[in-house]
Each structure stands twice: as structure tokens, then as C-alpha cells.
């Protein structure tokens, strides 16, 4: 009997070891937003920032949610499967007050405890905030919603996850998304055209933000307006907001053994109709610059920097009618350019 017991103990220990190895421990370190993307609804024009790596689910004119992973999206749908991730969501309701929208939401789902509405702010406007949960255990569904309105359109923001520990884990993402929300609104038309007040609003929202995000590319870093999105191109990266065509473009181009002076001169001859080449400073680098215009109503400028076999072209394009709103911010972006 003693011998059998001795042989059994190592097997039992091995079984416990295998069981413990099979259980995945969740990393509860605080999650940072990282590189973000600005989502804008094309129907009601609400917008907000979300981590670029998160998974989106969108219904235009209604709501758009971002989930920390694809598996966590399953958890929010079924509550019994998937990862314990996080969700941020922004949506709109037309023709109601924020008070009515709060009560409608509370009645739409069962088994959840809601807090009393309390004063808050969303999109710079007065708002109502309610918290909710299904209990206090470590994996209980919980979060909060904030409701505000612009005219007849109510916009809400939701941050939710499972358990107080995860509310803390994703707090930085929740805070950034909440603070970036712009409220939805309706385009007003007069005689089939957008009226002047609405056009002024559209122009205001299309302006580049004074706050900058950082991008690290192949051989360089640059800052760009944090309400712009990034889009890969054949030669580099484009940064563009709601005003299409108003953009910052960084291209990596072989120098073909040319120095800065010859490289800029060749580009002027081949691509810019022999436009004058001027001296410029790009970040802390000596550079060259060409002003040009190929599209009516749009001003453009190309900057050039050369280092060894590599050359970079930074192109900025802005609407002439809004030069004072775009050009200074774009020049700030150029000034932030650094070679690695």
C-alpha cells in the first residue's frame, strides 16, 4: 500500500500541474489606447476616437461600437462565451429628449441594476449619466452611459466590461473615447442646398485639431492632427480628415544617389512643371520646398529631405478658402518630422 501511494503522488502532482498550466491568467495591467482612429457617422455626423486595433461593429445612422477583441465581441452578445474584454459605443436617437432616452434604455433590458441619472458632460454639452451592473462579482457585466443632445438628436456614449477590475483596466481607453465624442446633428437644407449655418458647422468640424497624434513610419516619425485618420499609400502614408483632399502625405523615395539639391531639382523638372525650388527646414533637417497647385481651390506644397540612399517627400494640401485653419497646423506637422 505504501508503495502504491508513493507512485500515485507524482501522478496527482502532475495532474494538478497540467490543470494549472491549462488555465489562462488574464493580464490585468492597465490598457492604453495606443494608435487611435476617429470614427465619424455619415448620417448624423457624431464622432469619437477608438483604438485602431479594436474590432468595429457599425450600423450607420444608429450606433457604432468597438470591442477590444473579436472574441470579446462574442462575450457581449452571449454573455457566456468569449473573452472578458471591453466595449465602447456611441449612438443616436432622433426626436426624443435625453431624459426620455435614458428611461427607454432602462426599460429595454432586464436583469440589470441602474443608478439614478446624474449630471455630466458629453461633447461639451450638459448630459445625464447612468451606471449599470448585473452584480458585484469579479466578472459581472457593468459600465455606464452618458446621454446629451443637440437640437432633436440625442447622442449617447457607453463604456462597458465585466467586473470592477476590468473597468479600471480599460479606464484610459474609456476616458479618451468619452472625451473625444462630438454630438450628432441633422443637416438642414434650404431649397435643396445645405444652409449657411449647417455649412459653417461642417467646416468647423472638418478643421484639423490642434492636438497631435504621433506616427512612426519606415525611417521617420511625424505628428498629425488627432482627428485625422491614417491610410497607407503605395509609397508611404496619408493623413486626412473629413475635408477630403486636405491632407498630409509622407512618401519614401529612393534618392538614386542624388544629393538634396539635385534631388529637388529633378523632382521640380519631372513632377512640378519646373516650379521654383526654395530652401526649407523640415523638423531639424535641411530641406527643399516647392509650392504648386494642380486642383482648383486647393494649395499644395512639397518638402524634400535626403539622407544617403533614402529620400522623403512630405506633401501638404489645403483648401484655399480655409487656409488659416489648415495651413498652420499642417506646417506644425512638417516641423515635427524626424528621421530615425
Secondary structure, 3 states (H helix, E strand, C coil): CHHHHHHHHHHHHHHHHHHHHHCCCCCCCCCCCCCEEEEECCCCCCEEEEECCCEEEEECCCEEEEECCHHHHHHHHHCCCCCCCCEEEEEEEECCCHHHHHHHHHHHCCCCEECCCEEEEECCEEEEEEEEECCCCCCCEEEEEEEEEECCEEEEEEEEEECHHHHHHCHHHHHHHHHHCECCCCCCEECCEECHHHHHHHHHHHCCCCCEEEEEECCEEEEEECCCEEEECCCEEEEECCCCCCEEEEEEEECCCCCHHHHHHHHHHHHCCCCCCEEEEECCEEEEEEEECCCCCEEEEEEEEEECCEEEEEEEEEEHHHHHHHHHHHHHHHHCCEEC
